[in-house]
Amino acid sequence: MLYTPFDFNEAIGHRQDYVEDRLRDGSPVVGLSYDDGLLLLTVTRSQRKVFEIYDRLLYSAIGNQSDVEAIRVAAVDVAHREGYERSPDDVTAHRLVGFALSPPLKRLFGDQVNAPAVVRAVFGELGPTPAEDAFYVLNYDGEFRRWSRWAVVAGTAEAEQRAGEVLDGASDPLGRRDALSLALRAWSIGAAVGRRAGKDAPEETGDSDVTERAAALLREELAHARIEVGLLDRTTTREAKYAVLTDDEIASLAAEAG
């Protein structure tokens, strides 16, 4: 049987549609840099979604939990091997994403025998200053992009764009409390726009409509789900930079949002 370039492109298109359809309802993940560190924030009803990968690296993703976990395990293994064989300074998000994770994802996406990974991931890397913080978004097809200041992964491109507009409009410098509130607001906008992406979604009437729906969605979600935040603290004297919010801080953030 003759296999033409058209057949290959059509198969790739079907695989892309398959993955995008399964990512559509994913709870967004928001990454944001602030004065004293950087954070990854999401809202989850079940499994944990934000992880420390190495001393200055955070990871989160949307997609099938098995694929999210496979990327996490691979990232941890590579990071610790690099740190042992080279040095901790050689463990960077760019090396991790560009050389260790992107190529196998790209091969898997082009493999017509096996199912593609259903995952869209974000890595946050803490720098000495906010200007040197970096975020890398890694897609299921192996493509990746570097972001500064903030990054968003969500189920649709529109959801990512609208959440990004919230973050892009923030004034510098940002303190930790303001960064948390801003990230949660961006999450709610992204989630509201993503939920609207279905075929039977009502027509949007403007920014105020999105804001109202986002606030209502956040209240609804927080009744059944929890805010999850991972932080990398730039100011700590500890070797480990990773921190999590206390229960009181999460409750205060949820109350403020409600």
C-alpha positions in Angstrom: 0.0 0.0 0.0 1.4 3.4 -1.0 1.7 5.9 1.8 1.7 9.5 0.6 2.7 12.7 2.3 -1.0 13.6 2.2 -1.8 10.5 4.2 0.8 11.4 6.8 -0.4 15.0 7.1 -4.0 13.8 7.4 -3.0 11.3 10.1 -1.1 14.1 12.0 -4.2 16.3 11.8 -6.3 13.6 13.3 -3.9 13.1 16.1 -3.8 16.8 16.8 -7.6 16.9 16.9 -7.7 13.9 19.2 -5.3 15.5 21.8 -6.8 19.0 21.6 -10.3 17.6 22.3 -9.0 15.8 25.4 -7.1 18.9 26.7 -10.1 21.2 26.2 -11.6 20.8 29.7 -8.2 20.9 31.6 -8.0 23.2 34.6 -5.5 26.0 33.6 -2.1 26.3 35.2 -0.8 29.9 35.7 2.8 30.7 36.2 3.8 34.1 37.5 7.1 35.8 38.6 7.1 38.2 41.5 9.6 40.1 43.6 10.6 37.3 45.9 10.1 34.3 43.7 7.8 32.6 41.2 4.7 30.5 41.5 2.6 27.9 39.6 -1.1 28.0 40.5 -4.1 25.9 39.6 -7.4 24.7 41.0 -7.8 20.9 41.3 -10.5 18.5 42.4 -8.4 15.4 42.5 -4.8 14.6 42.0 -1.9 16.9 42.9 -0.8 19.0 39.9 2.2 21.2 40.9 5.6 19.5 41.6 9.1 20.5 42.5 11.5 19.0 39.9 14.8 20.3 41.2 16.1 23.1 43.5 15.1 25.9 41.2 12.5 24.2 39.0 8.7 23.7 39.2 6.4 21.7 37.0 2.8 21.4 36.3 0.6 20.3 33.3 -2.9 19.6 32.0 -3.8 16.3 30.3 -4.1 12.6 31.1 -2.8 12.0 34.6 -0.6 9.1 33.3 1.1 11.4 30.8 1.4 14.2 33.3 3.1 11.8 35.7 5.4 10.3 33.0 6.7 13.7 32.1 7.3 14.5 35.8 9.2 11.3 36.4 11.3 11.8 33.3 12.1 15.4 34.3 13.1 14.4 37.8 15.3 11.6 36.6 17.1 13.8 34.0 17.5 16.7 36.4 19.0 14.7 39.2 21.3 12.8 36.8 22.5 16.1 35.3 23.0 17.6 38.7 25.1 14.5 39.8 27.1 14.1 36.6 27.7 17.7 35.9 26.7 20.3 38.5 23.4 21.7 39.9 24.0 24.9 37.9 23.8 22.8 34.7 20.2 21.8 35.5 18.2 24.3 33.6 14.6 24.3 32.2 16.0 24.9 28.7 18.2 21.8 28.8 15.5 19.7 30.4 12.8 20.7 28.0 14.8 21.2 24.8 17.1 18.2 25.0 15.5 15.6 27.3 11.7 15.9 26.9 10.9 17.6 23.6 12.5 15.0 21.2 10.7 11.9 22.6 7.4 13.7 22.7 7.9 14.8 19.0 8.8 11.2 18.0 5.7 9.8 19.9 3.4 12.4 18.2 4.6 11.3 14.8 4.4 7.6 15.6 1.3 6.3 13.8 1.3 3.0 15.9 1.2 4.4 19.4 -1.2 6.9 20.9 0.2 10.4 21.4 0.8 11.9 24.8 -2.2 14.0 26.0 -0.3 16.7 27.9 0.6 20.4 27.9 3.2 21.2 30.5 4.8 24.3 32.0 8.1 24.5 33.8 9.1 27.5 36.0 12.8 28.3 36.6 13.8 30.6 39.4 16.5 33.2 38.5 18.6 35.5 40.8 16.2 38.3 39.9 12.7 38.5 38.5 14.1 39.5 35.1 16.0 36.3 35.0 13.0 34.0 35.9 11.8 31.8 33.0 8.9 29.7 32.1 8.9 27.0 29.4 5.7 25.7 27.9 6.0 22.2 26.3 3.3 20.9 24.0 2.3 17.3 23.3 3.9 17.5 19.8 7.3 18.3 21.3 7.2 22.0 20.4 8.1 24.4 23.2 8.4 28.1 23.9 10.2 30.2 26.5 8.2 32.9 28.4 9.3 35.6 30.8 7.3 37.1 33.7 4.4 34.7 33.2 3.0 31.7 31.3 -0.3 29.9 31.0 -1.3 26.4 29.9 -5.0 25.8 29.3 -7.3 23.7 27.2 -7.7 26.2 24.3 -5.5 28.9 22.7 -8.2 31.5 23.5 -8.3 30.5 27.2 -4.5 31.0 27.4 -4.7 34.3 25.6 -7.4 35.7 27.8 -5.7 34.6 31.0 -2.4 36.0 29.7 -4.0 39.4 29.1 -4.8 39.5 32.8 -1.2 38.8 33.7 0.2 41.1 31.1 -1.7 44.0 32.4 -0.2 43.7 35.9 2.1 46.5 37.1 5.6 45.7 38.4 6.8 45.1 41.0 4.5 42.4 42.4 4.5 41.2 46.0 3.7 37.6 46.8 0.1 38.4 48.0 -0.7 40.4 44.9 0.9 37.8 42.7 -1.3 35.0 44.2 -4.5 37.1 43.8 -3.6 38.0 40.2 -2.7 34.4 39.3 -6.1 33.1 40.7 -8.0 35.8 38.7 -6.1 34.8 35.6 -7.0 31.1 36.3 -10.7 32.0 36.6 -10.7 33.9 33.3 -8.9 31.1 31.5 -11.2 28.5 33.0 -14.3 30.5 32.1 -13.2 31.0 28.5 -12.2 27.3 28.2 -15.6 26.1 29.5 -17.3 28.3 26.9 -15.3 26.6 24.1 -17.9 23.9 23.5 -20.1 23.8 20.4 -23.2 24.8 22.3 -21.6 27.7 24.2 -23.5 31.0 24.4 -22.3 34.0 22.5 -20.0 36.2 24.5 -21.2 39.7 25.1 -17.9 41.4 26.2 -15.3 41.6 28.9 -17.8 42.2 31.6 -19.6 39.0 30.7 -16.4 37.0 30.9 -15.5 38.6 34.2 -18.9 37.8 35.7 -18.8 34.2 34.5 -15.2 33.8 35.8 -16.2 35.0 39.2 -19.2 32.7 39.3 -17.1 29.8 38.1 -14.4 30.3 40.7 -17.0 30.4 43.5 -18.5 27.2 42.2 -15.1 25.5 41.8 -13.9 26.5 45.3 -17.0 24.8 46.8 -15.7 21.4 45.6 -12.0 21.9 44.7 -8.9 23.4 46.2 -6.3 25.9 45.2 -2.9 24.4 44.7 0.2 26.6 44.6 3.9 25.8 44.3 6.4 28.5 45.1 10.1 29.0 44.6 11.4 31.5 47.2 14.2 33.7 46.0 14.9 35.2 49.4 15.4 32.0 51.5 18.9 31.1 52.7 18.0 27.4 52.5 19.4 25.3 49.6 15.9 24.1 48.8 13.8 27.0 47.4 10.5 25.1 47.2 7.7 26.1 49.4 3.9 25.6 49.6 1.2 27.8 51.0 -0.1 27.0 54.5 -3.7 26.0 54.9 -4.4 29.4 56.4 -2.9 31.2 53.4 -5.0 29.1 51.0 -8.2 29.7 53.0 -7.5 33.4 53.0 -6.9 33.5 49.3 -10.1 31.5 48.6 -12.1 33.8 50.9 -10.7 36.9 49.2 -11.7 35.4 45.8 -15.1 34.5 47.0 
